[in-house]
Amino acid sequence: MLKISILAPGQNLISYRAQNNTGSQKYLNHEQDIFVKKKISFTSNTLNDHVNYARANGVELDCKLTELAEMVCRTIDVLKNKNFALPSKIICDISYFEGKNANRKGFFYNGEENTVFLNPLACTNSHFGQLFSNNSYSTNFKEHPIFHEIAHFLHYKQNKEYYKSLKANKTKLEKSELKIIGYTLGDYVIEKGNVLEFIAEAFTAFVTNHINPEKVPEIYEIYKKYKGPEIKV
Ligand SMILES: [Zn+2]
């Protein structure tokens, strides 16, 4: 049985995690960080190499930044090795991130069902790295937003009508579920309380070996209840 308590007002998440071994800290194993473990490196490649690598994996990558294209390729590599489908298009173009979208790192919407959009500035801006170190999200590496958006795509793809209804109704996690999840997946999930965001953050932590779903069975049950992309454990 997982015991997860909710933060006291003003309590800092890092100190919370230090005091409570029920938080994700217990399950974080940076030694096993998937990138370190597999020694995936595309750093010597040019932008064109990355675009070609993505294309060879069925992804049309529209990106002008070598750094971001490399991040996308690392993400593709992890997901294809786990046999997940990939979006047929990943567009990294600042023109999609103006006005109300300016602070978003990316988005997926079911109107463009095979396309994931990434914000080139936000994905490579060190300000966002800062957010990660503050435990806002379920992992703390820079590819996180790419996994997160592809998670939305996979969730949609698994059951389109169900995903659309969760989105249209802005379905929230139940109070009892929020209590079980606590801050295990970072404060973004708890702040939003939104089922779609919970699935994307949980998926990202699971597929990158940051959290073993079997170690958090009650959270994994909630993940399966809302039809998160199937994870082979
Ligand atoms: Zn999201």
Boltz pocket constraint, residues with backbone or C-beta under 6 A from the ligand:
constraints:
  - pocket:
      binder: B
      contacts: [[A, 148], [A, 152], [A, 196], [A, 197], [A, 200]]
      max_distance: 6.0
